[in-house]
């Protein structure tokens, strides 16, 4: 989707004119447009919500009410909390060794609503005996070339082949207190790697070639893994960047998504889609150290992942601003070049590089629609629930 800063800046400033920076904003018009686009791209295949990419209960409930189905949580304590609030179909996307949370799950009613992620016998050993606990096997979806000498993809599960996955399934079946519920295989090298890097056409060609080869190999292997397992309630794959491709696989029953709701900067460089920027944060200019430079208070909100400029927040309003190469976005100050027209007390709007991580910096987000402030809702952090 096209993003016109001039068309967005004035309504957002008008809606938030009485707020004091720093603060976070979600543009509901953009959020809802992104939501509809994600559902369209899935073409009827269920979309569980990746909660780590939102971290705001009010917005998660908005997505679930509009067509998302179930929640892919990022920790077991989060899943237990959501289950206690009435949440259902909660899959913990990452393995856990939290003994207290595992005891609570095994001995309580949440086990009817929560599924754990496992990829080794040690994960199974950590689950206390008791009422049946549902588990999902996480299989490695990475691409291996040249006999395994080249490996592309996130370093997640050690289970790569159908035989390895089936082996863990047999271990699960041998334990009466465990039930195999599903399979997960997240192809981060496809769903999370932009295929149109700005100013790097040759890199883009290489990425697209890798993704095409990886997708073909994974579709075959994922189908073989599913065939090697007993019947499953769900087979989860993909993410915001690969919805169409993953949803088209016959073996896949659902595709998790979440980042596309906020449309952070790391999703600006995909060919097949481009979400509308929906999440912003605002800082105040407090200094003018030299002509052409304005310094904002705070702003050191880098995204996770391998360190690089693409992980830094990006100033978007007023247009034409750029970060200082030697200071970047700092804990206490963020110098901005191209700021000849800015004065002390002015505001600068930023976009974060990733989605839900922004919410770890703010207790609340202000919701704007049509140039009006319509609500203010707490983040997980604002509810005292900063899980990681």
N, C-alpha and C positions, 0 to 999 in steps of 0.2 A: 504494500500500500504506500502511496506517496505521502510524504510528510512535509507540510509547508509551515516552517516556523512562524512566519508572519501571521498566518491564519489562526494559529493556536495561542501565541504569546498573549495577545490582548485579552481574550476571554479568561485565560487562566489568571492573569494579573488582576483583572477586575473581580473575579470570584474570591481571591485570597487577599484582597487589599488590606484587610484588618488584621491579618496574621503577622506575627513577628518571626523572622527567620532565626534559626534554621527550622524548616518544617518539610514534611513530605506530602506529596499530592498524588492522587490517582484520578485521571480523567476518565470518568465512567463512559463517556461516549466512545472513546478509543478502546477501553476495556471490553465493552459489550460488542463492538465491531470485531475485535480480535477473537472474542469468544465464539461468535457466529462463524468466523472464518475457520477456526480450528475444527468445529463440528462439521462444517462443509467439507473440509479436507479429509476428514475421517470417513465420510460417505457411509454413515450408518454403523461403523465399527465403534464399540464403546470406548470412551475416553475417560480413564481414571485421572483424577487430578493429582499432579505431583505437588504435594503441599509445601515442599521446601522452596518452591519457586513463587509462593504467594505469602505465606506466614501471616496472614490476616484472616481471622475466622469469618468476618463479615463478607469478605470478598470470595473466600472459598465456598461459603454457603450460596453466594450469588451464582457461582459457576455450577455448583451441583444442582441448584434449582433450575438452571437453564439447559441442562442436558448432559453435563459430565456425570459419570457413574462411578462411585467409589473413590477412595483416596489412597494414593501411594505416599505413605508417611516416610519421614526420614529417621525417626528414632522410635523405639518401643515406648518410652515415657510419653511421647507425643500421642501415639496411638491409644495408649491407655487413657490419657486425658480426653481425647476426642470421643472414645467409647463411652466414658462416663457422662459426656454431654449429649449422648444419643447418637453419635456417629456409627455408621455401619459399613461393612465391606472395607475394612481398613487393613491394607497390606503394608508391612514395614519393609521399605525398600532396601535396607542394608542390614547385615547381620548384627547381632547384639551379644554382648557378654555381661550385660547389666544384671547381676544376680538378683537384686531386690525387685527389679521390674519383671524378671522372668518368674519369680515366685508369685508375684501379684497376678500375673497372667494365668499361670497354671492353676492357681487356687481360686480364681474368681470368675465372674460372669463374662468378662471381656473376651475370654477365649472363644466365645461364640461369634465374635465380631472381628477378631484380629488374626492375621496370618503372619507368621515370622518368616524371615529370609534366612536360608542356610546354604552353605556350599562345602561343608566338610563335617567329618564325624565330631570334631570338637564342638561345633555349634549344637549338634544333637545332644551331646553329653551335658551341655550346660542347661538344658531344659529340664526342670524338675518333673518327676513322675506325678501323676494326678489325673485330672480330667483330660480328655484328648485335646491336644494343642495342634492347630493347623500350621503346616509349614509349606514354604514355596522354595523350590530349588533355583538358585541363581546360576545360570550357565554363562560361560565366557562367550561373548559375541564378537570378539576381536578377529581381525583378519591376519592369517599367517601365510607368508609367501616364501618361496625358495626353501621348501622343506622345514619351515619354522624358523629359519635364520632371520627373517624379517617379521616383526610383530607390530601390528597397528591396532590401537584401541586402548581403552582404559584398562588399567591393571586391577581387575575385579576378581571374578571367580577363578579358581584353579581348574574347574571342570570345563573341558573344551569339547571332547568327543562324546558321541552318544553313549559309548560304553562307560565312560567316566560318570556321566549323569545317571545312567541306569544303575551303576554301582551304589551311588548314594541313595537312590530310590529304594534299593533293597535294604539298606541299613535302616531307612525310615520305616519300612514295612515290618521289620523285625522288632520294632518298639511299639508296644500296644498303646502307649500314651501319645503317639504322634500320628497325624493324618497328613498324607501328601495332598496338598490343595491345588498347587499350580506350578508353573514354570515361568521364570523371568530370564530374558536375554536382551540386555540393553546395548545397542550398537552405537556407542558414543562417537565412533569415528565417522559415522554418517549423520546421526541426529544432532550432534553437537559441534560439528566442524563446518564452518561456512565455506561454500564452494565458489564464492566470488570475492576473494580478498581484494580490497581496493588497491589499485595500482600494481597488481601482481598477476597479470594474465597467465603467465606460464605456470605459476603456482596453482592458480585456479584450475587449469587444465589437468595438472597432476592430481589435485584433490578429487576432481570429478572422475578421473580414471580410476583412482583407488576406490572411491565409493561405489562405482559401478561393479568392479570386480568383487569387492567385499560383499555387496548386497546379494549378488548371485550365489556366492559361496555360502553365505549365511542362510539364505532361504532354503537351500538344499539341506544344510546341516541341521537347521532348526526343525525342519519337517522330520528328519531322521531321528532327532532326539525325542520329539513328541511321539513318534511311532514306537520308540523303545520303552515308553513309560505307560503305566496304567492310565485310565481315563482321568482327565484333570478338569477342575472347575474353570480354570483360565490359563491362557498362555499370553504373557505380557511382553511387549517389545517396543522398540522405537522411542520417539520423543518428538518435541515440537519440530525439529528439523527434518524428520523423516516420515511424517504421518502417512502421506499417500503411499509411499513405497512399502512401508511395513504393514499397513492395513491391507494391502493387496495380497499378502501371503496367506494361503489357505490355512496354514497351521496356527496363525496368530488370531486370538479372539479379542484382544484389546490393545490399545496403544496409549501409554501414559503421556501426558502433556501438562504444561504449566507455564513455562517461561514465555510462551507466545501470548499470554494474557497481558503481561506488562510490556512486552516489546523492548527489552533492553538493547544496548548498542551492539552486543555480540551477535544479534540476529538481524543486523542491517545488511549483511553481506551474503545473503542467500539468493539464488536465482529464481527459485520456484515460488517464493512467497516473501512478503515483508510485512510484519505486523506494524500497526500504528503505535508510536511511542505513547504509553499510557501512564507510566510512573516517573515522577520527577522529585527532586529535592531542591530546596531554595536556600541560598546563603546570602548574607549581607556583606556589601563592600565596606570595609573599615579603614582602608589605607589607600593612598595614591603615592607609592614610593618614588616613582619616576614618571615622566610624561609617557603616556600610552600604556601604562600598566596600572591595574587596580588589584588590590589584594582583598580577597574574601576571607571571612573568619571561618575556620574549620574546613571540612571537605575531604579529609583523608580517608576516603571510603573505597579502597581498591577491592576488586573482585578476586575470588579464589582462583587457583590454577597457576600455571607457569607464569612467573612474573614477566610483564611486558606492558607496553603503552596501551595495548588493547584492553588491559584490565583496569585502566584508570577511568574515573567518571569523566563525562564530556560536557563542557558548557554549551548550552544550546540557545538560551535567550539572555541578553540580546544576541543576535547573530554576529558572527565574525570573531568571537573570542576563542582563545586557545590557551592551553596550559603552558607554563614555563618549563622548558626541557630540563632544567637543573633541579627544580623543586617539585614539579608535578603537583599532585593533590596532597596537601599536607595535613597533619593532625591538627595544627593550630591555625594554619593559614594556607591559602591557595592563590598565588599570584596569577593574574590573567593578562595576556597580551592582547592587543587590538581593542583596548578599553578607553580610547581617547574621550568618548562621550560619557563615561561613567563617573559618578561622584560618590563621595562617602555617603553611606546611607542607602544607596541604590541596591537593587536585588539582582542576583544572577541565578538562572535556572539551569540545573544539571540533569543529565540522565546517567544512571548507573550502568556498568558494563554487564551485570547479571541481574537476575530478577529478584527473588525473595531476599537476597542478602542485604538489600537496602533496608529492609524492615528490622534488621538487627540494630540499626542506628537510631530508630525513632520509636517512641512509645505509642504513636498514633499516626494515622494517615487521614488527610482531609480529602473528601470525595467531591469532585466538581462535575457538574453536568450543565451543558449549554451556557457556560459563563456564570453559573451560580454555584455557591458552596451549599451542598445539599445534606452533608452528614460528615461526622468525624468518628472514626472507629479505631479501636485499639489494635495494635499489632500483637503477635505472640509476646514480644518483649513487654508491651504495655500491659499484658495480662499476667506478667510475672513468669512467662513460660519461654525463656530463651534456652532451647534444648541443646544447641551446640554452639 
